[in-house]
């Protein structure tokens, strides 16, 4: 729950919501998150329908939370007008997770969104979709510094972070690397992961001749087709 996370973790946290209810339900979560001190609020927009996750099916995976058919209708009902209304209700920066094209990035900007996650949901929704990294440059060129761009997915090394920042992202997020480290070594495993990421970022910035992150730009990477 969001209260437990804030109590246990604290810090500069963003709350990400999967839509399981109507507009009033979403706004209620916005109010709860803001009241608890979350610094930003984000909704997931690429789960209008669940993809056929064949590896999960072969393993016999069953979600711990019960899912109702109405949830799919609620997720599919998201549109830009609702996004604008939720944004207007937010008193903290508002983000969308699941943006994958420059066109949608421009629409997000037009509707007052502050933050976008470039994400294809780990390829679990549509396994033939473009990788998030392949979209960073086009999206950064389209919206410039008017939105905070977060690259989500495929981040395993410090060099991946540097490439994303050079292409135009402001930050990176990762899930699998964190979960694998947690599963293998608990808290120590996660601390080791973060230490390795930090060391790789520092080492490779030195090798690139960059004294600070602001010196990372599109001239530092080569795009091959």
N, C-alpha and C positions, 0 to 999 in steps of 0.2 A: 504493500500500500504506500501511497505517496507520503503519508505522515511518518511511517516507519523509516523510509529512505531518508527523509529530511532529518529526522532525529538521529539516526545512526551515522549518516554520511555528512550532512551539512554542506556548506560550501556553495559554490556558484553553480547551481543545478538548473537544468531545463527539464520540464516534464513533457513527455511524448505520449500522446493519447491515440489509441485505436478507437475509432468511432463505433460504439455499441448502443447508441441511443439517439434521441432526437436533438434538436437545437437547444432546448432547455437543459437537457442532460449534459451536452458539451459545455454550455455556459456555467453550469454548476461545477464542473471539473475545473474550469478556468478560475472560478472564484475560490475553490478549495486550494488550488495550487498557489495562487497569489497570496492567499491568507497565510499559508505555511511558509512563505518566503522564497518560493521558486523564482528564479531570475528571468525565465523565459518559458513560453508555452508553445508546443508544437503538435500538429495533428498529422497522422499518416494518411496519405492520399492515393496510394497505389494498391489498395486491397479491396477494390470494388467487388472482386470475386477472388477466391483463393485459387492459385494455380494448382495443377495436378502434381503434387510433390511425391514422385514415385519412390524415392528412397525411403521417405517416411512410411509410405504404404507397405513397402516390402519388409520393413522392420516391425510393422505392426504398431507404429507409434499412434497413441491416442492423446489428444490435448487434455491437460488436467482440468482446464476450465470448460464448462459446457457451452457449446455454441448453438444458438437458435437460428432458424432460417431468417427471422426478422432482422438479425444483425447484418446479413448480407445486403438486404434492402436498404438499411440505414447507411452502410458504407457506400453503396452505389448511388445514394441520393445526394452525396456531396457535390456542390457546384460552386462556381465562383461567387455568386451572390451570397451564399452561406459563408464562404470564406471571408468575404468583406464584413459581414455582420459579426462574426466571431472576432475578427481583428479589431473592430470598433469596440467590442466588449472588453478586450484585453487592455490592461494597464502596464503590461510588460511586453518586451519584444515578442513577436508572433512568427512562428515558422511553419513550413510545410516540408514533410519528409516523403520523398518519392518523385521529385521532379527529375525529368530525364531528358528534356529538350530545351533548346533556347527559346522556342515559342512559348512553352509553359513558364519558363523563367520570366519572360517579359509580361505575361499575364499575371503572374504572382506580384510582380512589381506594380503593375497597374492597379491591383486590388489591395495595395498597402502592406503586403507581406514584408517582414524584415529579414527573415532568414530562410534559406532553402537548403535542404539536404539533397544533393545529387545522388540518387540511389536507384538500383533496380531490384531491391529487396533480396540481395544475395543471389539473384538469378532464380529464386524459388518461385517467383510469380510467372515470369515468362523467360524460359531458359535461353531463348535466342535473342534477347535484347542486347543492346550495346552495353559495354562496360561503363560504369560511371566515369572512370578516368578519361575515356575517349570523348566524353561530353563536356569536360571542364572548360577547355579553351573556348568552344563555341558559346557556352553559357556565360563565361566571364566576359567575352567580347560583347555579348548582347546586353548585359546588365551592368557591366563595369563595377564600380565601387558602391553602387546604389543598394545592393543586397549583400548580406553576409552569406558566403557560399561555403558549405561544408561538404566535403567529399566523404561518402559513406560506401564502404565495400572494397575488398581486395587489398586492404592495408595490412601488410605483414612485416615490413621493414622500415627503418628510418628513411631510406632512399625513396620509398613510396610516398612518404609525407613530403619530402623535398620536391619531388616531381609535381605533386598535386598543388603545392603552394606556388611553385614556379608557373604552373599553368593558369593560376588565377583563383584557387581556393583560399579561404581564410583559415581553414582548420580541417582536420580529418577526424573521422570517428571509426571505431572498429569494434566488432562484437566477437567473431569467432576466435581471434587471437587471445582476447581476454578470457573467453570461456574455456578454451583449451588450457590456458595457463592456470586458471583457477582449478580446473578438474585435475590437472597433473600435480600441482604443488600448493593448492590453497592460497592463502594470502601471500606467502613467500613466492609462489609462482608468479602471481600478478606483479609483485614488486620487482621480480627479476625481469619480467617482460618490459616494464616501464623503464627500468635501468638500461636495458639493452637498446630500446628505442631511442632514449635520450643520447646514449653514447654514439649510436649510428648516425643520428642527426648531426651531432656536433662534429664527428669525424669527417663526414662527407661534405658538410659546409666548408670545412677547412680545405678539403681537397678541391672543392669547386671555387675556392677563392672568395667566399662570401663571408663577410664579417657579421652580418645580421640578416634576419629574415626578409627585411625590406629589399635586400639586394637580389632576392630570388625573383626572376621574371621569365617571360616566355622565351627570351634569348638564350636561357640556360638549358633548354631542352630541344631535342630534335624530334619532329613528328615524321614517322615513316608510314607509308601506305602500302 
